[in-house]
Amino acid sequence: MRTMEFTIENVKAFEIGQEIEVTEGKLPSSYYYTMEHALGMSRNYKSTERLKTTKGKVVEIKETPKFHVAVLEFDE
C-alpha cells in the first residue's frame, strides 16, 4: 500500500473510505496528481515515484494551519 497527501479546500466533499480517481499531470521534470473534479492536488513527484494506479481510498483527513489535507491510500 502507498499513501499520498492531497491539498484540499472543501473537507465536506470527502468521507473516510471513499474511493477517488486521480489524473496525472506532467511537468518538464516531474509529475503531479489531481483528484477527480479538481477537489485536491498533490505535490510534485519524480518520474521514479509515479503512481501505477489511478484509484485511491481516503484514509485520513488532516487540518494544518494553512490548509486541509486528504490522505489517499493506493493499492500498489
Residue frames as qw, qx, qy, qz and C-alpha x, y, z in Angstrom:
[[0.000, 0.888, 0.460, 0.000, 0.00, 0.00, 0.00],
 [0.407, 0.131, 0.016, 0.904, 1.14, 3.52, -0.75],
 [0.068, -0.827, -0.479, 0.286, -0.22, 6.75, 0.70],
 [0.329, 0.301, 0.183, 0.876, -0.17, 10.24, -0.81],
 [0.061, -0.599, -0.455, 0.656, -1.31, 13.58, 0.56],
 [0.197, 0.537, 0.503, 0.647, -3.52, 15.95, -1.40],
 [0.014, -0.171, -0.272, 0.947, -4.19, 19.58, -0.50],
 [0.051, -0.566, -0.767, -0.297, -7.94, 20.18, -0.38],
 [0.098, -0.246, 0.099, -0.959, -10.26, 23.11, 0.31],
 [0.669, -0.249, -0.100, -0.693, -13.65, 21.51, 0.91],
 [0.122, -0.253, 0.909, -0.308, -13.42, 18.99, 3.76],
 [0.632, 0.181, 0.488, -0.575, -17.12, 18.17, 3.48],
 [0.680, 0.471, -0.359, -0.431, -16.60, 16.70, 0.00],
 [0.465, 0.348, -0.810, 0.076, -14.76, 13.69, 1.44],
 [0.824, -0.418, 0.151, -0.353, -15.53, 10.73, 3.69],
 [0.278, -0.489, 0.826, 0.002, -13.18, 8.13, 5.12],
 [0.577, 0.112, 0.809, 0.006, -13.32, 5.05, 2.88],
 [0.551, 0.742, 0.139, -0.355, -14.46, 6.99, -0.19],
 [0.710, 0.057, 0.467, 0.523, -12.80, 5.92, -3.46],
 [0.152, 0.875, -0.052, -0.456, -11.36, 8.73, -5.55],
 [0.790, 0.435, 0.219, 0.371, -10.00, 8.76, -9.10],
 [0.262, -0.774, 0.193, 0.543, -6.86, 10.79, -9.76],
 [0.717, 0.673, 0.083, 0.161, -5.37, 12.06, -13.00],
 [0.695, -0.324, 0.150, 0.625, -1.69, 12.51, -13.70],
 [0.295, 0.955, -0.003, -0.040, -0.23, 15.78, -14.94],
 [0.831, 0.048, 0.059, 0.552, 3.26, 16.19, -16.39],
 [0.078, -0.959, 0.149, 0.227, 5.71, 18.99, -15.80],
 [0.503, 0.724, -0.471, -0.009, 9.12, 19.20, -17.54],
 [0.321, 0.410, -0.808, 0.275, 10.89, 17.20, -14.83],
 [0.150, 0.007, 0.837, -0.526, 8.14, 15.84, -12.55],
 [0.311, -0.381, -0.754, -0.436, 4.55, 14.64, -12.24],
 [0.241, -0.045, 0.495, -0.834, 1.60, 15.76, -10.11],
 [0.119, -0.341, -0.920, -0.149, -1.83, 14.30, -9.41],
 [0.330, -0.123, 0.050, -0.935, -5.25, 15.94, -9.30],
 [0.268, 0.230, 0.874, -0.335, -8.26, 14.40, -7.55],
 [0.122, 0.478, 0.757, 0.429, -11.38, 13.94, -9.67],
 [0.051, -0.875, -0.435, -0.207, -13.40, 17.11, -10.24],
 [0.328, 0.564, -0.233, 0.721, -10.33, 19.18, -9.20],
 [0.625, -0.728, -0.200, -0.197, -11.07, 18.69, -5.49],
 [0.620, -0.711, 0.272, 0.190, -7.42, 18.36, -4.48],
 [0.617, 0.705, -0.330, 0.115, -3.85, 18.40, -5.72],
 [0.900, -0.295, -0.039, 0.319, -0.70, 16.51, -4.75],
 [0.254, -0.791, 0.373, 0.414, 2.86, 17.71, -4.51],
 [0.597, 0.639, -0.435, -0.218, 5.25, 17.10, -7.40],
 [0.870, -0.257, 0.420, 0.038, 6.78, 13.62, -7.75],
 [0.063, -0.553, 0.711, 0.430, 9.87, 12.40, -9.61],
 [0.680, 0.264, -0.487, -0.480, 9.39, 10.04, -12.54],
 [0.358, 0.143, -0.907, 0.168, 10.56, 7.13, -10.36],
 [0.140, 0.132, 0.713, -0.674, 7.70, 7.90, -7.90],
 [0.440, -0.005, -0.374, -0.816, 4.84, 7.82, -10.43],
 [0.664, 0.006, 0.537, -0.521, 1.60, 6.09, -9.49],
 [0.019, -0.082, 0.931, 0.356, 0.79, 2.76, -11.12],
 [0.019, -0.547, -0.836, -0.040, -2.94, 3.04, -10.41],
 [0.027, -0.342, -0.139, -0.929, -5.44, 5.90, -10.64],
 [0.593, -0.573, -0.358, -0.438, -7.89, 4.93, -7.91],
 [0.262, 0.210, -0.680, 0.651, -7.28, 5.63, -4.22],
 [0.493, -0.626, -0.597, -0.092, -9.22, 5.45, -0.97],
 [0.127, -0.729, 0.222, -0.635, -9.47, 8.28, 1.57],
 [0.705, -0.204, -0.619, 0.278, -7.92, 7.02, 4.83],
 [0.405, -0.514, -0.371, 0.658, -7.44, 10.29, 6.74],
 [0.154, 0.830, 0.222, 0.489, -8.34, 13.98, 6.64],
 [0.567, -0.334, -0.287, 0.696, -5.93, 16.32, 8.42],
 [0.045, 0.970, 0.182, 0.156, -6.01, 20.01, 9.21],
 [0.627, -0.026, -0.119, 0.770, -2.87, 22.14, 9.17],
 [0.115, -0.616, -0.237, 0.743, -2.56, 25.85, 10.00],
 [0.067, 0.360, -0.392, -0.844, -2.61, 26.72, 6.27],
 [0.591, 0.151, -0.470, -0.638, -4.87, 24.14, 4.62],
 [0.844, -0.118, 0.407, -0.328, -6.61, 20.77, 4.83],
 [0.154, 0.452, -0.842, -0.253, -5.05, 17.51, 3.63],
 [0.929, 0.036, 0.096, -0.355, -6.72, 14.33, 2.42],
 [0.214, -0.475, 0.844, 0.126, -4.54, 11.23, 2.69],
 [0.860, 0.272, -0.140, -0.409, -5.29, 8.65, -0.02],
 [0.555, -0.345, 0.754, 0.071, -4.14, 5.05, 0.01],
 [0.642, 0.502, -0.391, -0.427, -3.32, 3.36, -3.29],
 [0.924, -0.121, 0.359, -0.058, -3.12, -0.37, -3.87],
 [0.697, 0.640, -0.304, 0.112, 0.39, -0.79, -5.25]]
